[in-house]
Amino acid sequence: MIHLLIEPFALGFMRRALAGCLAIAIAGPPLGVFLVLRRMSLMSDVLQHGILPGIALGALVGGLSVFAMGIGGVLAGLAVALIAGFLTRATGAREDSQLAGVYLLALAFGVALLSARRGIDLTHLLFGSVLAVDDLALTLMAGVATLVLPVLAVIWRPLVLESFDPDFLRAEAGNGGVIHGVFLTLVVLVVVAGFTALGTLMSVGLMMLPAIAGRHWGETLPAQVIAAVAIAVLSAICGLLLSYHADLPAGPAIVLTAGGFWLVGLLAGPQQSLLRRLAHRAHPA
């Protein structure tokens, strides 16, 4: 048991990866719960692909600097969200189609840039590596979590109201667009912060899968947030252990672990699970 559970975290790079992933596990799932509540779950997928060209440009300008790639990723993620929103308003087309078009172009452009730059391991950028979590990357991940949580606490009440009744918030306060913009900015920051350990293609996994699983373990919004954070923390720990022992990239290992917790909740959770539905059919009273 010591060899399986404790010995891996005696290594410095594993401790840094664990600390960084725990920061994302605490800051990301509450945002994921709101994305699910607002029926914007696929927005996270759009943003994780949309940050790739910014990360590529950051690598071209500043080398493999976490700071340069992080700044580029934040700017690219915000640009994708703003461009898709502008095209939706300008053309009257469905927002999902505009998001799909923008993020596919951004993904292809980012991969092309990274492929043109020799010396960059594309696999590590796309799927993550625990070896890439150095002190600077850890500072970025912890700093983002430190920023996201207080800002989310400040906008919590209007964000809940805007999620359930945006027209009422707009009529009473008139700042629904500001709240939405701040919320998307927080999502972009978490996605960018997670790319070092989890990769650009897996960075939303620790945010969205626990959030989806939390709906099977909590009835109220606060209960779902608590359940999502707990699942994300367990997924980070177990996923890193799986990555170490099975020699897998950190991103897929953590996402697979979170997916396992989601499947357990889907099958046997106390809320909206298959077992609960079967029991209700057997005893409708």
N, C-alpha and C positions, 0 to 999 in steps of 0.2 A: 504493500500500500504506500509506503514511503517513497519507493522508487516510482510508482505510477503517479502519485498526486503531489508530492512535495519536492522531490529532487529536481524536476524540471525548472521550478521557480528559484532554485539556488543559482541559476545562471542569470547574469545581469541583463542580457537582451530579453529574456523571458519576463523578468520583473518589469522592465520598461514597457514591454508590449502589454502586459497585464494591466499596469497602471493606466496606460493610454486607452485601452479598450474599456476599462471600467469607467473612465471619464465619459466616453461616448455612450456607454450603456446607461448612464444616469441621465445624460442630457438629451439623447436622441429619442427614446421611446415616448416621452410625453408629447413631443412634436408629431411622432408617428400616429399616436392616438387621435390627435386633432386632424391629421390628414385623412385617416379612416372616417372619422366623424363627418368631415366636410366632403366626403366622396372624392378625395383628391389623391388617393393612394398611388396612382400612376404618375403623379407629378414628381414624386421622389425618384422614380425611374428615369424620367426625363432629365432631371437635374444631375443625376449621377453620370449620365452620358454627356450632358451638356458641359460639364466642367473639364472634360478631357482636352479639348483644344486649348483652353487656358493653361492647363498643366503643361501641355506640350510647348506652348509659347514660353512659359516660364522657364522650362528646361532649356530651351534654345537660347534664351537671353541670359539666364543666371546659372546655367548648369543644373546639376542635381541638387539644387538648394531647396529645402522644404519651404523656406519663406517665399522664394520666387515662385515656385509652383503653386503654393497656397494662395498667394495674391492673384495669380493668373486664374486659378480655379474659381475663386470667389467672383471675380469680374465676369468670367465666362458664364457661370451659373446664373448670375443676375441678368446678364444680357439675354440668355436663352428665355428666361421667364418673361422679361419685358418685351422681347421681340414677338413671342408667341401671343402675348396679351394684346399687343398693338395690332397684329395681323387679324386677330379675332374681331376686334372692334372695327377695324377699317374695312374688312370684307364682309362681315356678318356671317362668316362660316363657323362651323362648330369648333370649339376650342381644342377638343382632343385631336382633330385632324391637323390643326396648325402646330400643336405641340409635337405630334409625331413627325411632321416634316422637318421642323427645326432641329429636333434632337438627333434625327438620323443624319442630317447634314453635319451637325456638330461632331457626332461620333466618327463619321467617315473622315472628316477633316483632321480630327485629333489623331486618329490612327495613322493617317498619311504623314502627318508631321513627325510623329514619334518614329515611324519606320524610316524616314529620311535622315534622322539624326542617329549616326552610328555611336555605339557605346552605351545606349540606353536599353536596359532589360525591359522589354515590353511586357513580359509575363508578370514581373513584379509590380509594375505600375497598374496593370489591369486587375490582378488578383491579390496583390498585397504580399508582404513578407515581414515576419517578426524581426528579421535582421535589420530592416530599414527604420525601425523605431529607435532613433538615437535621442539624445537629450533635447535637441531642438524640436524634433517631431513630438516628443512627449510634452514639451512646453506648449506647443501649438494646440494639442488635443486638450490638455488641461485648461489652457487659457480660454478656448472656445466654450468648454463646459462651464467655466466660471462666469463667462459673459451671458451664455444662453439662459441659464437657470434664473438669474435675477430679472432679466428682461421678460422672460415668459411669465414670471410671477406678477410683474407689473401689468402686462396686457391680458392676464388670465380671464378676468371677468368680461371685458369687452370681446375677447376672442371667443369665449363660450357663447355669448349673446349673438355675435356675428355668425357663429356656426349654426345656431338654431333658428335665428330670425334676423337676417341681415337687413331687411327693410326697416324693422323697428329701430335697430342701431343707427342706421343712416338717417332716419327721421328725427331721432332724439339727439344724437351727437354729431352726425355728419362726418365721422372720421373712419367709416368702415374700410375705405381704401387704404388709409394709413396703417390700420391694424393688419390688414391682409399683406401689405408690403413688408411690414416688420416681421410678420410670421414667416413669409417666404425667405427673407434674409437669414433668419435663424436656421431654417432648413438647409439653405445653401452652406452656411458656416459649418454645420454638423457633417454634411456630406463631404466637404473639403477636408475637414479635420480627420475624418476616418480613412482617407484614401491611402495614407502611409502604411498602415498595418493591414487594412482590409482590401485595398485596391479600388480603383475607380468603378469597377463593375460590381463590387460587393459592398461598398461603403454604406449603402442604405439597408443592407440586410439586418444589421444590428439595430436599426431604427424601426423598420416596418414589420418584420416577422414577430418580434415580441409584442408590438402594438396590436397586430391582428390576433395573436394568441391571447392577449389580455382581455379581449371581448368575451372569451369563453370562461374567464375566471372571475370577472367582476361585473356587477349589474349597473353600478353608477359610474360616472366619469372618473371621480377620484379613485375608486377601486380598480378600474381598468388601468389607470396610470400606474398605480402601485404594483399591480400584477405584471404589467409590461416591463417596468424597471427591474423587478425581481427576476423575471425570465431572461432579460438581457444580461444581467450580471452573471447568472448561472451559465448562460450560453457563452459568454466571453471566457469564463474560467474553463469550462469543459471543452470548448472549441480550441483553445490554445493547447490544452493537454492532448487533444486529438491531433492537432497539427504537429506537436513535438514527437509523439510516439509513432504516428503513421506517416511522418515525413510529407505532410500536405501543406500547401499554402495556407496562411492563417485565415484569409478571407473566406474561402470555400468551407474550411473546417468550422468556423464560427457560424456561418450561415446554415450549414447542414445541421448543426446542433440546435440552433434556434428553430429550424424547420421541424426537428424532432419534437421539441416542446409544443409547437403549434399543432402538430398532428395529434399529440396526446390530448390537448385541450379540445380539438375538433371532435375527437372520438368520445371522450369521457368527461369533459369539463362540465361544471355546474350550470353554465349558461350557453344556450344555443348550440349544444353538441348533439351528435347523432344518438348517443345513449339517452340523453334527456328527451329527445324527440320520440324515441321508441317507447320510453317509459310513459310519456304523455299519451301516446296512442293506445297503450295497453290499459291505462287507468285515466281516462279523460276527465273524470270527476275531480 
